[in-house]
Amino acid sequence: MSSPSQDLPSGVLPPVDPSVTAELVAALSPRLRKRLDAGIAKLADRPAVRDGDTVRIAVDDTIDVELHAPGGKVSSADAIRCGCLLAPDCLHRAAAASAAPVADLDSDADPAPETDRGFDADAAVDADRDSGADTTPGTDSATGATSAARATAEQCAAARAVQAAAAAVLEAGTDGSGAVLQAELLRAAHTARLAGLPRSAATAVSVVTALRAARSADPAYRLADLVAALRDVLSAAHRVPRAVGAELAELRGTVRQPYRPDGSLRLYGLFSEPVLTASGYAGAVTWTADAKGRLFQVPDVAPGGAGRATGAADRAVRVGDTALTHRELSRAGLAVSGATVSPTGRLGAGAGVRAVRAPGADWREETLDRLWAPPPAEQVARALTGGHDLLFLEVTLGGTVREAAGDCLLADCEGVPLRLVAAHDHPALPHRDNLRLLAAARGSRLRIVARLVPAPYPRALLLAAEHPSVPGTRVDIGLDRLQHADLPAVPVTSAAPVTVPTAAEAPVHLLRRRVHQAVSGGRLVLSPGNTGADQRRLGRHGLATAGDLLGELHAAAAERARDVFGRLLPADPGRFARAWLAAARYTDELDRALCAAAWRPGTASG
């Protein structure tokens, strides 16, 4: 029996499989392809109504487009129907598919920073998928040993297709990467998935998701996230044909998260964070820990928008036969038997899992105190070398400092000046409002949980904190909303003010800025200009390699050969993509090295 019709907010559509979008866009005539972006913009402003598994968009008073999404996603081109006279070869079907979120590829590869900073939100979590085996081609499901020394011909071809599509996106930049280029990348992602490259497929989809967020002025969009996604997809596509053994297995990724038995667990709630992605998924994840300091996640993420994220705290999540809200679980405990756990720490909730509610623990009790024991520099080193990226810190709040993206909260962390920023900028979530209020509690000494942001200076996303005036209470920064009454009645003034060091730093930004500019504006924004002065400045700071990479990036952007008649030939996107990838990888590695150094007490950073 279908559910009653329900009006949907503008732009809320069911996820569409990448292959469906690619198929519909490829079927358009050249004339209609030129009009596709305008068609998407028109549909985005039209009312949509859900009736059971069907979402209906009113194109005008007489024409509707229907998206049939049994199981929550559109999985075939026939499931998108239009009532206009040109259907099925009309623009409306392709526009609807392109306007909808990209459906989950069912991969555990971490596709970008949009995975909401440490949690793979775009892989809509199936809580019962706790017995899946690693089905990566070339992997023995019983032992996990890699059986194929090199990538297959099919995988090499798929990697080249992903590389070509991603290079075309880089060539055009975000402004020029409309629905047609996005569809080509989605087609390449589908090819990679079929060839057994789930990591490349998922990362390619994350690039499309970030492009759509950029072009729609989504407040959650971050250029750095798109840069990282493009860097990862081009890097994997470049390495797959050359990789062997363990490197190839890592580049391939796995089709699903293998959940393994972990016996009995006694868990203590730590905090909850909302999940809200540009690809149309929302919810929350609650983090717990055992007495040994191991971290476990209890996720609840599904297709939805800001409303689902803001209401996540009071929605029940089931573990075994026990149901607690995220707010309750983040402050209580669980005794679990027959537990199953994924490699990233997700708790399974299959039929064999049994769980009962148990008492929780305060952050300062011995059970959880061990999380705050390692020095901050040691925690940062762990995060930069592949461990989890959560930081458990004790800080003294010190007011705010102005940045281009807005104010951030300053704090002193064992002599290290730390910038705490909002984990999400969506106005429906209270991150930024809570940071503003905490800034008024200058001098307060609190324990916090934050997520590392690799940068040349100490920087982290604030996720949870002790209550500034109620001992033994903590605040989930993305779910709880602080009030002025929560601030200390008497301001704390004994602490010295936190100052931001002004020592000169290595001018890595000269190269990083060009890397970001290329992604935003495409190859043409780098064509003119003399880079000699910037190269000499980098050389004076011992960064001669950065200067060489900068010169090659501009040379590749400006290169245009001519034919025998003197006519300009098309630019070589391959050379430009390789030059950009080298610069992006270099700045990423250098940022990590500078980040590790900046967290050591007494290190000057700007």
C-alpha positions in Angstrom: 0.0 0.0 0.0 1.5 3.3 -1.0 2.0 6.2 1.4 -0.1 9.3 0.9 1.2 12.1 -1.3 3.8 14.3 0.3 5.0 17.7 -0.8 8.8 17.8 -1.0 11.2 20.8 -0.5 12.6 22.1 -3.6 15.5 20.0 -5.0 14.7 16.9 -2.8 14.7 14.0 -5.3 15.5 10.3 -5.0 19.1 9.3 -5.7 19.8 8.2 -9.3 22.3 5.5 -10.3 25.3 7.0 -12.2 24.7 4.8 -15.2 21.2 6.1 -15.6 22.3 9.7 -15.7 25.1 8.9 -18.1 22.7 7.0 -20.4 20.1 9.7 -20.6 22.6 12.5 -21.2 24.4 10.5 -23.9 21.1 9.9 -25.7 20.4 13.7 -26.1 21.0 15.4 -29.4 23.9 18.0 -29.5 21.3 20.8 -29.5 19.6 19.5 -26.4 22.9 18.9 -24.6 23.6 22.7 -25.0 20.3 23.4 -23.2 20.7 20.7 -20.4 22.1 23.0 -17.7 19.3 25.5 -18.2 16.8 22.6 -18.0 18.3 21.5 -14.7 18.0 25.0 -13.3 14.4 25.2 -14.4 13.5 21.8 -12.8 15.2 22.8 -9.5 12.6 25.5 -8.9 9.6 23.3 -9.8 7.4 21.7 -7.1 7.9 18.0 -6.4 5.5 15.5 -4.8 6.2 12.1 -3.4 3.6 9.3 -3.7 5.0 6.1 -2.4 8.1 5.2 -4.4 7.3 7.8 -7.0 8.4 11.4 -7.1 6.5 13.6 -9.5 7.9 17.0 -10.7 5.5 19.5 -12.4 7.5 20.9 -15.4 4.5 23.1 -16.1 0.7 23.0 -15.8 0.4 20.1 -18.3 3.7 18.1 -18.1 5.1 16.0 -15.3 8.3 14.1 -14.9 8.1 11.0 -12.7 11.0 9.3 -11.0 10.2 5.7 -9.8 12.5 4.7 -7.0 11.7 1.3 -5.6 14.1 0.6 -2.8 14.9 4.3 -2.4 16.8 4.9 -5.7 16.3 5.1 -9.4 18.2 2.2 -11.0 17.1 2.2 -14.7 16.5 4.8 -17.4 12.9 3.5 -17.9 12.1 4.5 -14.3 12.2 8.2 -15.3 9.2 9.1 -17.4 8.0 12.3 -19.0 4.6 13.3 -20.3 5.8 15.7 -23.0 5.4 15.1 -26.7 9.2 14.5 -27.3 9.5 11.8 -24.7 11.4 9.5 -24.3 14.0 11.5 -26.2 13.2 14.8 -24.4 15.4 17.0 -22.3 13.3 16.7 -19.1 14.3 13.1 -18.3 18.0 13.8 -18.5 17.5 17.1 -16.6 15.7 15.3 -13.8 18.4 12.6 -13.5 21.1 15.3 -13.5 19.3 17.3 -10.8 18.9 14.3 -8.5 21.6 13.1 -6.0 23.9 10.4 -7.3 23.0 7.0 -5.8 25.3 5.2 -3.5 27.7 2.9 -5.3 27.8 0.5 -2.4 31.5 1.0 -1.8 33.5 1.5 1.3 36.1 3.5 -0.4 36.4 6.9 1.3 35.5 9.3 -1.5 36.3 12.7 -0.2 36.1 15.1 2.5 32.5 15.5 1.9 32.0 12.1 3.8 31.5 14.3 6.3 34.9 14.5 7.7 35.7 11.0 8.8 32.4 9.2 8.3 31.5 7.7 4.9 28.1 9.3 4.8 27.6 8.8 1.1 27.7 5.0 1.5 24.1 4.8 2.8 24.7 2.4 5.7 22.9 -0.9 5.7 22.9 -1.9 9.3 22.3 -5.5 8.5 25.3 -5.8 6.2 27.5 -7.2 8.8 28.5 -10.4 7.1 29.7 -9.2 3.7 32.8 -10.6 2.2 35.5 -8.8 0.3 34.5 -9.3 -3.3 37.3 -7.3 -4.8 38.5 -9.0 -8.0 41.8 -10.7 -7.5 41.3 -11.1 -3.8 40.8 -14.5 -2.0 37.7 -13.9 0.1 38.9 -16.4 2.7 42.4 -15.1 3.3 42.3 -11.6 1.9 45.4 -12.4 -0.1 45.9 -10.7 -3.4 46.0 -13.3 -6.2 46.5 -11.0 -9.2 49.9 -9.3 -9.6 48.7 -6.5 -12.0 45.5 -4.9 -13.0 43.5 -6.6 -15.8 43.2 -5.0 -19.3 39.6 -4.1 -18.4 40.7 -2.3 -15.3 43.4 -0.4 -17.1 40.9 0.7 -19.7 38.5 1.8 -17.0 41.2 3.7 -15.2 42.1 5.5 -18.4 38.4 6.4 -18.9 38.2 7.8 -15.4 41.4 9.7 -16.0 40.2 11.2 -19.2 36.8 12.3 -17.8 38.5 13.8 -14.7 41.0 15.6 -16.8 38.2 17.1 -18.9 36.6 18.4 -15.6 39.9 19.9 -14.6 40.3 21.5 -18.0 36.9 23.2 -17.7 36.9 24.1 -14.0 33.8 24.1 -11.9 32.2 26.9 -13.9 32.6 24.9 -17.2 31.8 21.5 -15.8 28.1 21.3 -16.5 25.8 18.3 -16.7 27.4 16.9 -19.8 30.9 16.7 -18.4 29.5 15.4 -15.1 27.6 12.6 -17.0 30.9 11.6 -18.7 32.5 11.2 -15.3 29.5 9.3 -14.0 29.8 7.0 -17.1 33.5 6.4 -16.3 32.6 5.7 -12.7 30.1 3.1 -13.8 32.7 1.5 -16.0 35.2 1.5 -13.2 32.6 -0.2 -10.9 31.9 -2.9 -13.5 35.7 -3.4 -14.0 36.3 -4.0 -10.2 37.6 -0.6 -9.3 35.1 0.5 -6.6 37.4 3.0 -5.0 37.9 4.9 -8.3 34.1 4.7 -9.0 33.2 6.1 -5.6 35.8 8.9 -5.8 34.6 9.9 -9.3 31.1 10.2 -8.0 32.3 12.3 -5.1 33.8 14.7 -7.7 30.5 15.0 -9.4 28.8 15.6 -6.1 31.2 18.4 -5.2 30.8 19.9 -8.6 27.1 20.1 -8.2 27.5 21.6 -4.7 29.8 24.3 -6.2 27.6 25.2 -9.1 24.5 25.4 -6.8 26.2 27.6 -4.2 25.6 24.9 -1.5 26.7 26.4 1.8 28.4 23.1 2.7 30.7 23.3 -0.4 34.4 23.6 0.2 36.8 24.1 -2.7 39.4 22.1 -0.7 37.1 19.1 -0.7 36.8 19.2 -4.5 40.5 19.6 -4.9 41.1 16.6 -2.7 38.6 14.5 -4.6 40.1 15.4 -8.0 43.6 14.7 -6.7 42.5 11.3 -5.4 40.7 10.2 -8.5 43.5 11.3 -10.9 46.1 9.7 -8.6 44.4 6.4 -8.5 43.7 6.3 -12.2 47.3 7.1 -12.9 48.6 4.4 -10.6 46.2 1.5 -11.3 47.9 0.3 -14.6 51.4 0.5 -12.9 50.5 -0.8 -9.4 51.1 -4.4 -8.1 50.4 -6.3 -4.9 49.3 -4.5 -1.9 49.3 -1.1 -3.6 46.9 -2.4 -6.3 44.6 -3.9 -3.7 44.4 -0.6 -2.0 43.8 1.3 -5.2 41.0 -1.1 -6.2 39.2 -0.8 -2.9 36.4 -3.2 -1.8 32.8 -3.5 -2.9 31.5 -3.7 0.6 32.6 -3.4 4.2 33.4 -6.8 5.6 32.0 -7.0 9.2 34.0 -9.4 11.4 32.9 -10.9 14.8 34.3 -9.1 17.8 32.8 -11.0 20.7 31.5 -9.1 23.6 32.0 -5.3 24.0 31.4 -2.9 26.8 31.0 0.5 25.2 30.7 4.1 26.5 29.1 6.9 24.6 31.4 9.8 23.6 29.4 12.2 21.4 27.2 12.4 18.3 27.6 14.4 15.1 25.1 15.2 12.4 25.7 14.0 8.8 24.5 16.2 5.9 25.9 15.7 2.5 25.5 17.5 -0.9 24.7 14.1 -2.4 21.4 13.9 -0.6 22.2 11.8 2.5 21.6 12.9 6.1 21.4 11.6 9.7 23.9 11.2 12.5 26.7 9.0 13.8 27.3 8.3 17.4 30.9 7.6 18.5 31.5 5.2 21.4 34.7 3.7 23.0 35.6 0.7 25.1 37.8 0.7 28.2 40.9 0.1 26.0 40.3 3.3 24.0 39.1 1.6 20.8 36.5 3.7 18.9 33.2 2.4 17.5 30.5 4.1 15.4 26.8 3.6 15.4 25.5 5.3 12.2 22.0 6.2 11.0 22.4 7.7 7.5 19.8 7.6 4.7 18.5 9.8 1.9 17.3 13.1 3.3 18.0 16.7 3.8 18.7 19.2 6.6 15.5 18.2 8.5 16.7 14.7 8.9 20.1 15.9 10.2 18.6 18.3 12.7 16.2 15.7 14.0 18.8 13.0 14.3 19.6 13.5 17.9 16.2 12.3 19.1 15.7 9.6 16.5 16.1 6.0 17.8 18.9 3.9 16.4 18.8 0.2 16.9 21.8 -2.0 18.0 20.7 -5.6 18.3 17.5 -5.6 20.1 18.1 -2.3 21.9 16.9 1.0 20.7 18.3 4.3 22.0 18.3 7.8 20.5 21.6 9.3 19.4 21.4 11.7 22.3 20.9 8.9 24.8 23.5 6.7 23.3 26.2 9.5 23.3 25.8 9.8 27.1 25.0 6.2 28.1 26.7 2.9 27.5 26.0 -0.5 25.8 26.9 -4.1 26.7 27.0 -5.9 23.4 27.4 -9.7 22.8 27.9 -11.3 19.4 29.2 -7.9 18.1 30.3 -7.5 14.5 32.6 -4.6 13.5 33.8 -3.2 10.2 37.4 -2.2 9.6 36.5 1.4 10.1 34.8 0.7 13.5 31.1 0.6 12.5 29.0 -1.7 14.7 26.8 -4.2 12.9 23.2 -4.6 13.9 22.4 -8.0 12.5 20.1 -10.7 13.9 22.9 -12.3 15.9 23.8 -9.1 17.8 22.5 -8.7 21.4 22.8 -5.4 23.3 21.4 -3.9 26.5 21.7 -0.4 27.8 24.4 0.1 30.5 25.7 3.1 32.5 27.8 5.6 30.6 31.0 7.4 31.8 32.1 11.0 32.2 35.0 12.1 30.0 37.1 12.7 33.1 36.4 9.2 34.6 39.2 6.7 34.3 37.3 4.7 31.7 37.5 7.4 29.1 40.3 9.5 30.5 42.8 7.5 28.5 41.6 9.0 25.3 42.9 12.4 26.4 46.2 11.1 27.8 48.4 11.1 24.6 50.0 14.4 23.8 48.3 16.4 21.0 51.4 16.0 18.7 51.2 12.2 19.1 47.5 12.2 18.2 48.1 14.3 15.1 50.9 12.0 14.0 48.6 9.1 14.3 45.9 10.8 12.2 48.4 11.8 9.5 49.7 8.2 9.2 46.4 6.5 8.5 44.8 6.3 12.0 41.4 7.8 12.9 41.4 11.6 12.7 39.6 12.4 16.0 41.6 14.5 18.5 40.9 14.4 22.2 42.2 17.7 23.6 42.1 19.9 26.7 42.1 23.5 25.7 41.7 27.0 27.2 39.3 29.1 25.1 40.8 32.4 23.9 38.3 34.4 21.8 38.1 34.6 18.0 40.2 35.4 15.0 39.0 36.5 11.6 39.4 34.3 8.6 38.2 34.6 5.0 35.4 32.0 5.7 34.4 33.8 8.9 35.4 33.9 12.6 37.0 30.8 14.1 37.5 30.0 17.8 41.0 30.4 19.2 42.2 28.1 22.0 45.5 27.3 23.7 46.3 23.5 23.6 49.3 22.8 25.8 51.1 25.8 24.5 50.0 25.3 20.9 47.7 28.1 19.5 44.8 26.2 18.0 42.0 27.4 15.6 38.7 25.6 16.0 36.3 25.9 13.1 32.7 24.8 12.3 32.4 21.2 11.1 29.5 22.2 8.9 28.3 25.6 7.6 24.7 24.7 6.8 22.5 27.3 8.6 20.1 24.6 9.9 22.9 23.1 12.0 24.1 24.9 15.2 27.9 24.5 14.6 28.7 28.2 13.9 26.3 29.6 16.5 27.8 27.4 19.2 31.3 28.5 18.3 30.3 32.1 18.6 28.9 31.5 22.1 31.9 29.5 23.3 34.1 32.4 22.2 32.4 34.5 24.9 33.6 32.0 27.5 37.2 33.1 27.2 39.5 31.6 29.8 37.3 28.5 30.3 39.3 25.2 30.3 37.4 22.4 28.6 38.0 19.0 27.2 36.9 18.8 23.6 36.7 16.3 20.7 37.8 17.7 17.3 38.7 16.4 13.9 42.1 17.3 12.5 42.3 19.6 9.5 45.8 19.1 7.8 47.1 22.6 7.5 50.4 24.5 8.0 49.1 25.7 11.4 47.1 23.8 14.1 43.5 23.7 13.0 40.6 21.3 13.7 36.8 21.0 13.4 35.1 21.2 16.8 32.6 18.3 17.3 31.9 18.1 21.0 33.0 19.9 24.2 32.4 19.9 27.9 29.7 22.3 29.0 31.2 25.7 29.8 29.3 26.1 33.1 27.9 22.6 34.1 30.6 20.1 35.2 30.1 16.6 34.0 27.9 17.6 31.1 29.0 17.7 27.4 27.7 19.4 24.3 27.4 17.9 20.8 28.3 21.0 18.8 26.3 20.0 15.7 23.2 18.8 17.5 22.8 20.7 20.8 22.2 24.4 20.7 23.9 26.5 23.5 22.2 29.5 24.9 23.6 32.6 26.6 22.4 31.2 29.9 24.8 28.3 29.4 27.9 30.6 29.6 29.7 31.1 33.0 28.0 33.7 35.2 31.3 35.2 36.0 33.7 35.4 33.0 37.0 33.6 33.5 39.8 36.1 33.1 42.8 34.5 34.8 44.1 32.8 31.6 46.5 34.7 29.3 45.1 35.7 25.9 45.8 33.3 23.1 47.8 34.9 20.3 48.3 33.8 16.8 52.0 33.6 15.9 53.2 36.0 13.2 56.4 34.2 12.3 56.9 33.9 8.5 55.9 30.6 7.1 57.1 28.8 4.0 55.2 30.3 1.0 53.5 27.0 0.0 50.4 29.1 -0.7 52.0 30.3 -3.9 51.7 26.8 -5.4 48.5 25.8 -3.5 46.7 28.9 -4.7 47.4 27.9 -8.3 46.2 24.3 -7.7 42.9 25.6 -6.3 42.5 28.2 -9.0 42.8 25.6 -11.7 40.0 23.5 -10.2 37.8 26.5 -9.8 38.4 28.3 -13.1 40.0 25.7 -15.3 43.1 25.6 -17.4 42.6 29.1 -18.9 42.9 31.0 -15.6 46.6 29.8 -15.4 47.6 30.5 -19.0 48.8 34.2 -18.7 51.3 35.5 -16.3 55.0 35.3 -15.4 55.8 32.9 -12.5 59.5 33.8 -12.2 59.1 36.0 -9.1 57.1 33.3 -7.3 59.5 30.6 -8.3 62.4 32.6 -7.0 60.6 33.2 -3.7 59.9 29.5 -3.3 63.6 28.8 -4.0 64.8 31.2 -1.4 62.7 29.2 1.2 64.2 25.9 0.2 61.2 24.9 -2.0 62.9 24.6 -5.4 60.7 21.6 -6.3 57.6 23.7 -5.6 59.0 26.3 -7.9 59.6 23.8 -10.7 56.1 22.4 -10.3 54.6 25.9 -10.5 56.5 26.6 -13.7 55.5 23.3 -15.3 51.8 23.9 -14.3 51.7 27.2 -16.0 53.6 25.9 -19.0 51.2 23.0 -19.4 48.3 25.4 -19.1 49.7 27.8 -21.7 50.8 25.2 -24.3 48.9 25.3 -27.6 50.5 23.7 -30.7 49.6 24.8 -34.2 49.1 22.7 -37.4 50.9 23.2 -40.7 48.5 26.0 -41.6 49.1 27.9 -38.3 45.8 27.1 -36.7 45.7 26.4 -33.0 45.3 22.7 -32.1 43.3 21.5 -29.2 45.2 21.7 -25.9 46.6 18.5 -24.4 44.5 17.9 -21.3 46.7 15.0 -20.4 49.8 17.1 -19.8 47.9 19.7 -17.9 46.3 17.0 -15.7 49.7 15.4 -15.0 51.2 18.8 -14.1 48.3 19.6 -11.8 48.3 16.2 -10.1 52.1 16.5 -9.4 51.5 20.0 -7.8 48.5 18.8 -5.9 50.2 15.8 -4.5 53.3 17.8 -3.5 51.3 20.5 -1.7 49.2 17.8 0.1 52.4 16.0 1.4 54.1 19.3 2.3 50.9 20.4 4.2 51.0 17.2 6.2 54.7 17.6 7.1 54.1 21.3 8.1 51.0 20.2 10.1 52.9 17.6 12.1 55.6 20.2 12.9 53.1 23.0 13.8 51.5 20.8 16.5 54.8 20.6 18.4 54.8 23.1 21.3 57.0 26.1 20.6 56.8 25.7 16.8 56.1 29.1 15.2 53.4 28.9 12.5 51.3 31.5 10.9 
